[in-house]
Amino acid sequence: MTQTDTLLKVIFDESYAQVTYNSVLKIGKVDWKGKATSEEYQKTIISLIEYAEKNHPVHYYLADITKQSVVSPDDRKWFENIVIPKAIGMGLKKAAVVFGGSVFKKYYLNMILQVTNKLGLPLKLFNKEEDAVPWFLK
């Protein structure tokens, strides 16, 4: 366990996802554990937004979607049209995604990349979480 691990606060934990917050680095992280319904998907993301609204600024968003199931087009559009603009308005500076390279996930990520590019939010894809954190801090 590294020093950064001890700074993590678990703010949401269910069978399908865990959301943590690093108060020192201001990183909000969603670690997807498997299949989530549309309601569960949105509930997970909303938990981080609500936590940030309570004076816990999230400057960096990290999502590990390696074990995540396919996200519906409606949920993806909700994330693109509602969540991303709101997060940027709340001070989000960069976002990173850890994924395994599946074709479905690549399509999903390419759609989100188009939106983040349009909104000026740097978003980068990584194979390992360890590579994302140093990128945030550059």
C-alpha positions in Angstrom: 0.0 0.0 0.0 1.4 3.4 -1.0 1.0 6.7 0.8 -1.6 7.8 -1.7 -3.7 4.7 -1.0 -4.0 5.8 2.7 -5.4 9.1 1.6 -8.4 7.5 -0.2 -11.9 7.9 1.2 -14.5 5.5 -0.1 -17.6 7.4 -0.8 -19.6 4.8 -2.6 -19.2 1.0 -2.7 -21.5 -1.5 -4.3 -21.1 -4.8 -6.1 -20.9 -3.1 -9.5 -18.7 0.0 -8.6 -16.6 1.8 -6.0 -16.1 5.5 -5.9 -13.1 6.9 -4.0 -11.7 10.4 -3.3 -8.1 11.4 -2.8 -8.3 14.7 -0.7 -4.7 15.6 -1.3 -4.5 15.1 -5.1 -8.2 16.0 -5.6 -8.8 12.8 -7.6 -12.3 11.3 -7.9 -12.1 7.7 -9.0 -14.7 5.3 -10.2 -13.6 1.7 -10.3 -16.2 -0.3 -12.2 -16.5 -3.9 -11.0 -18.9 -5.4 -13.5 -22.4 -5.1 -15.0 -24.4 -2.1 -13.8 -28.0 -1.2 -14.7 -28.7 2.2 -16.1 -29.9 3.3 -12.7 -26.8 1.9 -11.0 -24.5 3.6 -13.6 -26.1 7.0 -13.0 -26.2 6.5 -9.2 -22.5 5.8 -9.2 -21.6 8.9 -11.1 -24.0 11.1 -9.2 -22.4 9.9 -5.9 -19.2 11.6 -6.9 -20.9 14.8 -8.2 -22.8 15.1 -4.9 -19.6 14.5 -2.9 -17.8 17.2 -4.9 -20.7 19.6 -4.3 -20.1 19.3 -0.6 -16.9 21.2 -0.8 -14.6 18.3 -1.9 -13.3 19.6 -5.2 -12.5 17.0 -7.9 -9.8 18.4 -10.2 -9.1 15.0 -11.8 -11.4 12.2 -12.7 -10.2 8.7 -13.1 -12.3 5.8 -14.3 -11.1 2.2 -14.4 -13.5 0.6 -16.9 -11.5 -2.6 -17.4 -14.3 -4.7 -15.8 -17.2 -2.5 -16.8 -19.9 -4.0 -19.0 -21.2 -2.2 -22.1 -22.7 1.2 -21.4 -26.0 2.0 -23.1 -26.1 4.8 -25.7 -28.6 6.7 -23.4 -26.3 6.5 -20.4 -23.3 7.6 -22.6 -25.3 10.6 -23.8 -26.3 11.4 -20.3 -22.7 11.3 -19.3 -21.6 13.5 -22.2 -24.4 16.0 -22.1 -25.1 16.4 -18.3 -22.1 15.0 -16.3 -19.1 16.3 -18.3 -20.3 19.9 -18.6 -21.4 20.0 -14.9 -18.0 18.5 -13.8 -16.1 21.1 -15.9 -18.2 23.8 -14.3 -17.3 22.5 -10.9 -13.6 22.7 -11.6 -12.6 19.4 -13.3 -9.3 19.9 -15.0 -8.4 16.5 -16.5 -9.9 13.1 -16.9 -8.3 9.7 -17.5 -9.7 6.2 -18.3 -8.0 2.9 -17.7 -9.3 0.2 -20.0 -8.4 -3.1 -21.6 -8.9 -2.3 -25.2 -12.2 -4.0 -26.2 -13.8 -2.7 -29.4 -17.1 -1.8 -27.6 -15.2 0.2 -25.0 -13.1 1.9 -27.6 -16.3 3.1 -29.5 -17.8 4.3 -26.2 -14.5 6.2 -25.3 -14.2 7.7 -28.8 -17.7 9.2 -28.5 -16.8 10.6 -25.1 -13.4 11.9 -26.4 -15.3 13.9 -29.1 -17.3 15.6 -26.4 -14.4 16.3 -24.1 -12.3 17.7 -27.0 -15.2 20.0 -27.9 -15.5 21.2 -24.3 -11.7 21.6 -23.9 -11.3 18.9 -21.2 -8.1 16.9 -21.5 -9.0 13.2 -21.5 -6.4 10.5 -21.9 -6.6 6.7 -22.1 -4.2 4.5 -20.2 -3.5 0.8 -19.7 -2.6 1.2 -16.0 -3.8 3.6 -13.3 -0.2 4.2 -12.2 0.4 6.0 -15.5 -2.6 8.3 -15.2 -1.8 10.0 -11.8 1.6 11.5 -13.0 -0.2 12.8 -16.1 -2.7 14.5 -13.9 0.0 16.3 -12.0 1.9 17.6 -15.1 
